[in-house]
Amino acid sequence: MRGGPGRVAAWPPRAELVTGRGAEARSLPAPILLTYLPQGRWGACRSPSPETQIRGVGKQRRDARGTFNSFKRTDIILQHLRMSKHTEAAEVLLERKGCAGVITLNRPKFLNALNVSMIRHIYPQLKNWEQDPETFLIIIKGAGGKAFCAGGDIRAISEAGKANQKIAQDFFREEYMLNNAIGSCQKPYVALIHGITMGGGVGLSVHGQFRVATEKSLFAMPETAIGLFPDVGGGYFLPRLRGKLGYFLALTGFRLKGRDVYAAGIATHFVDSEKLDMLEEDLLALKSPSKENIADVLDAYHAKSKIDQDKSFILEEHMDKINSWFSANTLEKIIENLQQDGSSFALEQLKVISKMSPTSLKITLRQLIEGSSKTLQEVLTMEYRLSQACMGGHDFYEGVRAVLIDKDQSPKWKPADLKEVTDEDLNDYFKSLGSNDLKF
């Protein structure tokens, strides 16, 4: 069946309907109307009441062939078009609750991946709440329990970039503007980073004042594996983690879980997930709270959290070596350091790095070195330049193909060797875009 958004088709009695993307088919009783929704998904709407069914279908349905009388069918389709805007839940929920503005990322089937539509809803509301004297804090969370936000909708951006569509420019520009708005927000900002928090999800949380991890938090910046770089202000916060931890996380995509997200300095607090709803209720119940009042509540929950309380940081035993290896100013020297060490941990990181895009690795190291002395806005301006250069290159599209589309995990990078990525090549990635530069 073909069609664009809003295209509607009547579906025969007891038809097998496929909902979502790749979902299992299930039977639905007639009458059902099927509509092609945005994002390439089919949605169904059942007639809302027996009376409506009688009016819409009546006795015109033919038992033998299961088709509708054309006039009555038109009536039902028109009725459905009036209802269709309610058939798909909002991708982001923006609510005033108690003393707070609450942002809920609401794409659980897609691990709350961030798209440009969500950004365009969040940004103005964040600005409104920042100016609202009745809003004392802002809370952001993810729906579904599996993810806070697994990243940006990279596959959609890849498709737009290949088609040379403006959305590939707009997405990064507007996402980075939102990252800056979070970083400069004058109201306390509390991110509940429960579940997967990667890429774009890190940008929605790490620049805020408070970040609450749980035992189910999973943090990573895996962009070098898809021909990109750890953006959304990664060039600002990563080099400011202790020692060279941020450089290690950026170049290898190493995953941190649970309390380690707190131990690394990415989260400001750790709370057992079963207490998360109670924490939110207590925050919402505060009366005209100050930043200190909010911190007191978070500190109290953190102190009472028992899960992995005595666990040491997963990288603690390796931190001295990480600081030494990743102090080098070139990728070639970092690799040499790992080879000379020869320990199983060093060789494991060497194996991981060898699979990454050589161009991405060199971009990332320079991004972090330069970002270590820049403001967040300066970093985001730099990263916007990098994003647009990546959109005009090869590796990003090849990485998305290998990891997200064909899933063969065998990207063919160009160039394929670090030695072939010259300083001149790097300079092109970092050069100004002139009037197209990101402006705040």
C-alpha positions as CSV (number, residue, x, y, z in Angstrom):
1,M,0.0,0.0,0.0
2,R,1.4,3.4,-1.0
3,G,0.8,6.9,0.3
4,G,2.1,10.0,2.0
5,P,1.3,11.5,5.4
6,G,-2.4,11.8,5.8
7,R,-3.2,9.1,3.2
8,V,-6.1,7.0,4.5
9,A,-7.4,3.6,3.5
10,A,-10.3,1.6,4.8
11,W,-9.2,-1.8,6.1
12,P,-11.4,-4.9,5.7
13,P,-13.0,-6.7,8.7
14,R,-10.6,-8.7,10.8
15,A,-7.6,-7.6,8.8
16,E,-4.1,-8.2,9.9
17,L,-2.6,-4.8,10.7
18,V,1.1,-4.1,11.0
19,T,1.7,-1.3,13.5
20,G,4.9,0.7,14.0
21,R,8.1,-0.3,12.2
22,G,8.7,-4.0,12.0
23,A,6.1,-4.7,14.6
24,E,4.3,-8.0,14.7
25,A,1.0,-8.1,12.9
26,R,-2.1,-8.4,15.1
27,S,-5.8,-8.7,14.4
28,L,-8.1,-5.8,14.9
29,P,-11.9,-5.9,14.6
30,A,-13.6,-3.9,11.9
31,P,-14.1,-1.2,11.1
32,I,-10.5,0.0,11.2
33,L,-9.1,2.9,9.3
34,L,-5.4,2.9,8.4
35,T,-3.4,6.0,7.9
36,Y,0.2,6.6,6.8
37,L,1.7,8.7,9.6
38,P,5.0,10.7,9.5
39,Q,8.2,8.7,10.0
40,G,6.9,6.0,7.7
41,R,4.6,4.2,10.0
42,W,1.1,3.0,9.7
43,G,-1.4,3.9,12.4
44,A,-4.9,2.6,13.0
45,C,-8.0,4.3,14.3
46,R,-11.1,2.4,15.4
47,S,-14.5,4.0,15.1
48,P,-15.1,5.6,18.5
49,S,-18.5,4.3,19.4
50,P,-21.2,1.8,18.2
51,E,-23.4,4.8,17.1
52,T,-20.6,6.1,14.9
53,Q,-20.1,2.7,13.5
54,I,-23.8,2.4,12.6
55,R,-23.8,5.9,11.1
56,G,-20.5,5.3,9.2
57,V,-20.9,1.8,8.1
58,G,-24.5,0.9,8.8
59,K,-25.7,-2.1,6.8
60,Q,-23.8,-1.1,3.7
61,R,-20.9,-3.4,4.4
62,R,-21.1,-6.3,2.1
63,D,-20.7,-9.6,3.8
64,A,-19.3,-11.3,0.8
65,R,-16.6,-8.9,-0.2
66,G,-16.0,-6.9,3.0
67,T,-16.1,-3.5,1.3
68,F,-17.8,-0.3,2.3
69,N,-20.4,1.6,0.4
70,S,-18.3,4.4,-1.2
71,F,-20.5,7.2,0.2
72,K,-20.4,5.9,3.7
73,R,-16.8,5.1,3.5
74,T,-16.1,8.8,2.5
75,D,-18.0,9.9,5.6
76,I,-15.8,7.6,7.8
77,I,-12.6,8.8,6.2
78,L,-13.6,12.4,6.8
79,Q,-14.4,11.6,10.4
80,H,-11.0,9.9,10.7
81,L,-9.2,12.8,9.3
82,R,-10.7,15.0,12.1
83,M,-9.4,12.4,14.6
84,S,-6.1,11.6,13.1
85,K,-4.1,14.2,15.0
86,H,-4.9,12.2,18.1
87,T,-3.7,8.9,16.9
88,E,0.0,9.5,17.5
89,A,1.3,10.7,20.9
90,A,3.4,13.8,21.1
91,E,7.1,13.2,20.8
92,V,7.9,15.4,23.7
93,L,5.6,16.4,26.6
94,L,5.9,19.9,28.1
95,E,4.0,20.3,31.4
96,R,3.8,22.7,34.3
97,K,3.7,20.6,37.5
98,G,3.9,22.1,41.0
99,C,6.9,24.5,41.0
100,A,8.5,23.0,37.9
101,G,8.4,22.8,34.2
102,V,8.7,19.1,33.2
103,I,10.0,18.0,29.8
104,T,9.4,14.3,28.9
105,L,11.1,12.9,25.9
106,N,8.3,10.6,24.5
107,R,9.7,8.3,21.8
108,P,10.2,5.2,23.9
109,K,10.1,2.9,20.9
110,F,13.0,4.8,19.5
111,L,14.8,5.1,22.8
112,N,13.7,8.8,22.9
113,A,16.1,9.6,20.1
114,L,16.1,13.4,19.5
115,N,14.8,14.9,16.3
116,V,14.5,18.4,15.0
117,S,10.8,18.6,15.8
118,M,11.5,17.8,19.5
119,I,14.2,20.4,19.6
120,R,11.8,23.0,18.2
121,H,9.3,22.3,20.9
122,I,11.8,22.2,23.8
123,Y,13.8,25.3,23.1
124,P,11.0,27.9,23.2
125,Q,9.4,26.3,26.2
126,L,12.7,26.2,28.1
127,K,13.1,29.9,27.3
128,N,9.6,30.7,28.5
129,W,10.0,28.8,31.8
130,E,13.3,30.5,32.3
131,Q,11.5,33.9,32.3
132,D,8.4,32.7,34.2
133,P,8.4,33.8,37.9
134,E,6.2,30.9,38.8
135,T,8.6,28.3,37.5
136,F,11.4,27.6,39.9
137,L,13.1,24.6,38.3
138,I,13.1,22.5,35.1
139,I,13.1,18.7,35.1
140,I,13.8,16.6,32.0
141,K,13.3,12.9,31.8
142,G,12.7,10.1,29.2
143,A,9.6,8.0,28.8
144,G,9.6,4.2,28.8
145,G,12.2,3.3,31.4
146,K,14.9,2.0,28.9
147,A,16.4,5.3,27.9
148,F,16.7,8.9,28.8
149,C,17.8,9.7,25.3
150,A,19.9,7.3,23.2
151,G,21.2,10.2,20.9
152,G,20.2,12.2,17.9
153,D,18.1,10.7,15.2
154,I,21.3,10.1,13.2
155,R,19.8,7.9,10.5
156,A,17.3,10.6,9.6
157,I,20.1,13.1,9.5
158,S,22.2,10.8,7.3
159,E,19.4,10.5,4.8
160,A,18.8,14.2,4.8
161,G,22.5,14.9,4.3
162,K,22.8,12.5,1.4
163,A,19.8,14.3,-0.2
164,N,21.4,17.7,0.4
165,Q,18.4,18.7,2.4
166,K,18.5,21.8,4.7
167,I,17.5,19.7,7.7
168,A,21.0,18.4,8.0
169,Q,22.1,22.0,8.7
170,D,19.1,22.9,10.8
171,F,19.3,19.9,13.1
172,F,22.9,20.5,14.3
173,R,22.4,24.3,14.4
174,E,19.2,24.1,16.5
175,E,20.5,21.2,18.7
176,Y,23.6,23.2,19.6
177,M,21.5,26.3,20.3
178,L,19.5,24.1,22.7
179,N,22.7,22.8,24.3
180,N,23.8,26.3,25.0
181,A,20.4,27.3,26.3
182,I,20.6,24.5,28.8
183,G,24.1,25.5,29.8
184,S,23.2,29.1,30.4
185,C,19.7,28.4,31.9
186,Q,19.1,30.7,34.9
187,K,16.7,28.2,36.5
188,P,18.0,25.0,38.2
189,Y,17.9,22.3,35.6
190,V,17.5,18.6,36.7
191,A,18.1,15.8,34.2
192,L,17.0,12.4,35.3
193,I,19.4,10.3,33.2
194,H,17.8,6.9,33.8
195,G,18.6,4.3,31.2
196,I,20.6,4.9,27.9
197,T,22.1,8.3,27.7
198,M,24.3,8.8,24.6
199,G,25.2,11.5,22.1
200,G,22.3,14.0,21.9
201,G,21.0,12.7,25.2
202,V,24.2,13.8,26.8
203,G,23.8,17.2,25.3
204,L,20.3,17.5,26.9
205,S,21.7,16.7,30.3
206,V,25.4,17.3,31.0
207,H,25.3,21.1,30.6
208,G,22.5,21.4,33.2
209,Q,23.1,22.1,36.9
210,F,22.0,18.7,38.2
211,R,22.3,15.2,36.6
212,V,20.8,12.3,38.4
213,A,22.1,8.8,37.4
214,T,20.6,5.4,38.5
215,E,21.9,1.9,38.4
216,K,20.3,1.6,34.9
217,S,22.1,4.6,33.5
218,L,24.3,3.8,30.5
219,F,26.6,6.6,29.2
220,A,28.7,6.7,26.1
221,M,29.9,9.0,23.4
222,P,30.3,6.5,20.5
223,E,30.5,8.9,17.6
224,T,34.0,7.9,16.3
225,A,32.4,4.6,15.4
226,I,30.1,6.2,12.9
227,G,32.4,8.7,11.3
228,L,31.4,11.6,13.5
229,F,32.8,13.2,16.7
230,P,31.5,13.6,20.3
231,D,29.5,16.8,19.7
232,V,26.7,18.5,21.6
233,G,29.4,20.3,23.7
234,G,31.6,17.2,24.1
235,G,34.6,19.4,23.3
236,Y,33.7,21.4,26.5
237,F,32.8,18.8,29.1
238,L,35.0,15.9,28.1
239,P,38.4,17.5,28.6
240,R,37.1,18.9,31.9
241,L,36.6,15.4,33.4
242,R,39.4,14.3,35.7
243,G,42.8,13.6,34.2
244,K,42.5,12.3,30.6
245,L,39.3,10.4,31.3
246,G,37.3,12.4,28.8
247,Y,39.9,11.9,26.0
248,F,39.7,8.1,26.7
249,L,35.9,8.1,26.6
250,A,35.7,10.2,23.4
251,L,38.2,8.2,21.4
252,T,37.1,4.7,22.4
253,G,33.4,5.2,23.0
254,F,33.8,3.3,26.3
255,R,30.5,2.7,28.1
256,L,30.0,3.7,31.7
257,K,27.1,2.1,33.7
258,G,25.2,2.9,36.8
259,R,27.2,4.5,39.7
260,D,30.2,4.8,37.4
261,V,28.4,7.6,35.6
262,Y,28.5,9.5,38.9
263,A,32.0,8.5,39.8
264,A,33.2,9.8,36.4
265,G,31.7,13.2,37.2
266,I,29.1,13.1,34.4
267,A,26.3,12.8,36.9
268,T,26.1,15.0,40.0
269,H,24.0,12.5,42.0
270,F,23.1,8.8,42.1
271,V,19.7,7.6,43.1
272,D,18.3,4.1,43.2
273,S,15.8,3.9,40.3
274,E,13.0,2.6,42.5
275,K,13.2,6.0,44.3
276,L,13.2,8.1,41.2
277,D,9.4,8.8,41.1
278,M,9.4,9.7,44.7
279,L,12.4,12.1,44.1
280,E,10.5,13.8,41.4
281,E,7.4,14.2,43.6
282,D,9.4,15.7,46.3
283,L,11.0,18.2,43.9
284,L,7.6,19.2,42.5
285,A,6.2,19.7,46.0
286,L,8.8,22.3,46.9
287,K,7.5,25.8,47.6
288,S,9.4,28.5,45.7
289,P,12.6,26.6,46.0
290,S,16.1,28.0,45.7
291,K,19.0,26.2,44.0
292,E,20.1,25.2,47.5
293,N,16.7,23.7,48.4
294,I,16.8,21.6,45.3
295,A,20.4,20.5,46.0
296,D,19.4,19.5,49.5
297,V,16.6,17.2,48.2
298,L,19.0,15.6,45.7
299,D,21.7,15.2,48.3
300,A,19.3,13.5,50.7
301,Y,18.3,10.9,48.1
302,H,21.9,10.4,47.0
303,A,22.9,9.7,50.6
304,K,20.2,7.1,51.0
305,S,21.0,5.2,47.8
306,K,22.4,1.8,48.5
307,I,22.9,0.1,45.1
308,D,26.7,-0.4,44.4
309,Q,27.4,2.0,47.3
310,D,30.8,0.4,48.0
311,K,31.8,-0.3,44.4
312,S,35.0,1.3,43.1
313,F,35.1,3.2,39.8
314,I,35.4,0.7,37.0
315,L,38.4,2.5,35.5
316,E,40.1,3.4,38.8
317,E,42.9,0.8,38.5
318,H,43.7,2.1,35.0
319,M,43.4,5.8,35.5
320,D,47.2,6.4,35.9
321,K,47.9,4.7,32.6
322,I,44.9,6.4,30.9
323,N,46.3,9.7,32.0
324,S,49.7,8.8,30.6
325,W,48.6,7.3,27.3
326,F,46.1,10.0,26.4
327,S,48.3,12.9,27.3
328,A,49.9,12.7,23.9
329,N,49.0,15.4,21.4
330,T,48.7,13.1,18.4
331,L,46.8,9.9,17.7
332,E,50.0,8.3,16.4
333,K,51.7,8.9,19.8
334,I,48.6,7.6,21.7
335,I,48.7,4.4,19.7
336,E,52.4,4.1,20.2
337,N,51.9,4.4,24.0
338,L,49.3,1.7,24.0
339,Q,51.5,-0.6,21.9
340,Q,54.5,-0.1,24.2
341,D,52.4,-0.8,27.3
342,G,51.3,-4.1,26.0
343,S,48.9,-4.9,28.9
344,S,45.6,-6.7,28.1
345,F,43.7,-3.5,28.8
346,A,46.0,-1.4,26.6
347,L,45.7,-3.9,23.7
348,E,41.9,-4.0,24.1
349,Q,41.8,-0.2,23.7
350,L,44.1,-0.4,20.7
351,K,41.8,-2.9,19.1
352,V,38.8,-0.7,19.7
353,I,40.5,2.4,18.3
354,S,41.7,0.6,15.2
355,K,38.0,0.1,14.2
356,M,37.2,3.8,14.4
357,S,37.2,6.3,11.6
358,P,40.8,7.7,11.3
359,T,39.4,11.1,10.3
360,S,37.0,11.1,13.3
361,L,39.8,10.1,15.7
362,K,42.0,13.0,14.6
363,I,39.1,15.5,14.6
364,T,38.1,14.4,18.1
365,L,41.5,14.7,19.6
366,R,42.0,18.2,18.2
367,Q,38.4,19.1,19.2
368,L,39.1,18.2,22.9
369,I,42.6,19.8,23.0
370,E,41.2,23.1,21.6
371,G,37.9,22.8,23.6
372,S,39.8,22.5,26.9
373,S,40.4,26.3,26.9
374,K,37.2,27.5,25.2
375,T,33.8,28.5,26.5
376,L,30.8,26.4,25.8
377,Q,29.6,28.8,23.1
378,E,33.0,28.8,21.5
379,V,33.1,25.0,21.5
380,L,29.6,24.7,20.0
381,T,30.6,27.1,17.3
382,M,33.6,24.9,16.5
383,E,31.5,21.8,16.6
384,Y,29.0,23.2,14.2
385,R,31.8,23.8,11.7
386,L,32.9,20.2,12.2
387,S,29.3,18.8,11.8
388,Q,28.9,20.5,8.4
389,A,32.3,19.3,7.2
390,C,31.3,15.8,8.2
391,M,28.0,16.2,6.3
392,G,30.1,16.9,3.3
393,G,32.5,14.0,3.7
394,H,32.4,10.2,3.3
395,D,32.9,8.6,6.7
396,F,29.7,9.7,8.4
397,Y,27.4,8.1,5.8
398,E,29.5,5.0,5.6
399,G,29.5,4.7,9.5
400,V,25.7,5.0,9.6
401,R,25.4,2.4,6.8
402,A,27.6,-0.1,8.6
403,V,26.3,0.4,12.1
404,L,22.6,1.4,11.7
405,I,21.4,0.4,8.2
406,D,23.2,-2.8,6.9
407,K,24.6,-3.5,10.4
408,D,27.5,-5.4,9.0
409,Q,29.8,-3.5,11.4
410,S,32.4,-3.3,8.6
411,P,32.7,0.3,7.6
412,K,35.1,1.2,4.7
413,W,36.7,4.4,5.9
414,K,38.2,6.9,3.5
415,P,41.0,7.5,4.2
416,A,41.5,4.1,5.9
417,D,44.8,4.9,7.7
418,L,45.7,7.6,10.2
419,K,48.8,8.5,8.2
420,E,46.6,9.6,5.3
421,V,44.7,12.1,7.4
422,T,46.9,15.2,7.1
423,D,47.0,18.4,9.1
424,E,45.8,20.2,6.0
425,D,42.7,17.9,5.9
426,L,42.1,18.6,9.6
427,N,42.4,22.4,9.1
428,D,39.6,22.2,6.5
429,Y,37.3,20.6,9.1
430,F,37.9,23.4,11.6
431,K,37.8,26.4,9.2
432,S,35.2,29.1,9.6
433,L,31.9,28.9,7.8
434,G,31.8,32.7,7.5
435,S,28.2,34.0,7.5
436,N,27.0,30.4,8.0
437,D,28.8,30.0,11.3
438,L,26.7,29.2,14.4
439,K,25.6,32.5,16.2
440,F,24.1,32.9,19.6
